């Protein structure tokens, strides 16, 4: 995952088969001072993508840091709405 200044730019699919890798890369980005994830490069998603966002949000809270998500793919937003967790994307 590319990190520039305080923004991380994940690229690729967020599905169960690679969720563990994305979780680790995101947490590393947070530890490096990342305050925003730009999701424009995210491709296919499944429900594990929501788990990633919630885990990163919890990690940011633990680090006492703000965290924002931008350019959220419509498919991810729809899943969040379906599962009743859309507020985690705010």
Kinemage of the C-alpha trace (Angstrom):
@kinemage 1
@onewidth
@group {chain A} dominant
@subgroup {mainchain}
@vectorlist {calphas} color= white
{ca unk a 1} P 0.000 0.000 0.000
{ca unk a 2} L 1.405 3.323 -1.041
{ca unk a 3} L 1.504 6.006 1.674
{ca unk a 4} L 2.125 9.667 0.890
{ca unk a 5} L 2.175 12.217 3.689
{ca unk a 6} L -0.779 11.245 5.875
{ca unk a 7} L -2.793 9.386 3.202
{ca unk a 8} L -2.713 5.695 2.277
{ca unk a 9} L -3.698 4.514 -1.202
{ca unk a 10} L -4.692 0.834 -1.233
{ca unk a 11} L -5.117 -0.695 -4.690
{ca unk a 12} L -6.723 -3.974 -5.620
{ca unk a 13} L -9.531 -6.217 -4.477
{ca unk a 14} L -10.635 -6.381 -0.849
{ca unk a 15} L -11.934 -9.907 -0.458
{ca unk a 16} L -11.649 -12.590 2.192
{ca unk a 17} L -8.685 -14.293 0.520
{ca unk a 18} L -6.455 -11.231 1.008
{ca unk a 19} L -8.044 -9.521 4.020
{ca unk a 20} L -5.224 -10.503 6.386
{ca unk a 21} L -2.641 -8.846 4.148
{ca unk a 22} L -4.717 -5.661 3.839
{ca unk a 23} L -5.278 -5.580 7.585
{ca unk a 24} L -1.532 -5.688 8.260
{ca unk a 25} L -0.706 -3.105 5.577
{ca unk a 26} L -3.363 -0.730 6.870
{ca unk a 27} L -2.225 -1.043 10.447
{ca unk a 28} L 1.340 -0.372 9.364
{ca unk a 29} L 0.156 2.754 7.535
{ca unk a 30} L -1.645 3.920 10.678
{ca unk a 31} L 1.481 3.399 12.766
{ca unk a 32} L 3.378 5.550 10.236
{ca unk a 33} L 0.943 8.418 10.852
{ca unk a 34} L -1.690 7.799 8.205
{ca unk a 35} L -4.890 9.759 8.893
{ca unk a 36} L -6.773 9.010 5.663
{ca unk a 37} L -7.362 6.069 3.364
{ca unk a 38} L -8.138 7.027 -0.232
{ca unk a 39} L -10.123 4.073 -1.567
{ca unk a 40} L -10.242 5.125 -5.235
{ca unk a 41} L -7.968 2.211 -6.195
{ca unk a 42} L -10.025 -0.470 -4.457
{ca unk a 43} L -11.609 -2.948 -6.869
{ca unk a 44} L -13.874 -5.828 -5.944
{ca unk a 45} L -15.090 -5.965 -2.336
{ca unk a 46} L -16.948 -8.370 -0.113
{ca unk a 47} L -18.085 -8.149 3.498
{ca unk a 48} L -14.523 -8.661 4.753
{ca unk a 49} L -13.770 -5.151 3.453
{ca unk a 50} L -16.114 -3.752 6.093
{ca unk a 51} L -14.164 -5.638 8.750
{ca unk a 52} L -10.973 -4.001 7.500
{ca unk a 53} L -12.423 -0.509 7.805
{ca unk a 54} L -13.757 -1.182 11.297
{ca unk a 55} L -10.445 -2.697 12.417
{ca unk a 56} L -8.526 0.310 11.102
{ca unk a 57} L -10.990 2.665 12.802
{ca unk a 58} L -10.462 0.833 16.125
{ca unk a 59} L -6.678 0.941 15.646
{ca unk a 60} L -6.798 4.690 14.989
{ca unk a 61} L -8.855 5.190 18.157
{ca unk a 62} L -6.306 3.162 20.112
{ca unk a 63} L -3.545 5.383 18.708
{ca unk a 64} L -5.693 8.443 19.542
{ca unk a 65} L -5.618 9.564 15.914
{ca unk a 66} L -8.330 10.784 13.573
{ca unk a 67} L -9.113 8.613 10.565
{ca unk a 68} L -11.017 9.415 7.382
{ca unk a 69} L -12.000 7.394 4.328
{ca unk a 70} L -12.421 9.085 0.977
{ca unk a 71} L -13.397 7.989 -2.525
{ca unk a 72} L -15.376 5.079 -1.100
{ca unk a 73} L -16.458 2.711 -3.889
{ca unk a 74} L -20.225 2.503 -4.388
{ca unk a 75} L -20.132 -1.262 -3.854
{ca unk a 76} L -18.525 -0.812 -0.434
{ca unk a 77} L -20.949 1.908 0.531
{ca unk a 78} L -23.864 -0.339 -0.465
{ca unk a 79} L -22.527 -3.200 1.660
{ca unk a 80} L -22.136 -0.876 4.639
{ca unk a 81} L -25.717 0.294 4.243
{ca unk a 82} L -26.970 -3.277 3.887
{ca unk a 83} L -25.201 -4.354 7.093
{ca unk a 84} L -26.220 -1.217 8.983
{ca unk a 85} L -22.675 0.025 9.537
{ca unk a 86} L -22.551 2.970 7.145
{ca unk a 87} L -21.598 5.289 10.016
{ca unk a 88} L -18.168 3.610 10.145
{ca unk a 89} L -17.422 5.094 6.736
{ca unk a 90} L -17.970 8.660 7.942
